[in-house]
Amino acid sequence: MAVTSQEVQIQLNAHEDICAVRYEGIEKQMTGVNARLKRIESLYLQVAGTAIILLIGGYVYLIDTIKQLLGGL
């Protein structure tokens, strides 16, 4: 059975419509994923900043304590 060019065009148009709907869904999902990644990145930067500040504070405390111990000798 031969397929006419009109039938092929109908099938192609239906396929394009289905793909358009599918890609809209994918785009919505990617928008949600992007928003979550931005929140995770923000949290990561906050945690890294806090860790750096704590490490610097600990280092300063350690140096001060060593100075006091050596000064008391």
VENSULQUI-V768769 format. One record per helix or strand. SS is the DSSP state (H for helix, E for strand). FROM is the first residue (numbers start at 1). TO is the last residue. Records with the same first field share a line. If there is no record, write none. Layout:
SS = FROM-TO + FROM-TO
//
This chain:
H = 5-71
//
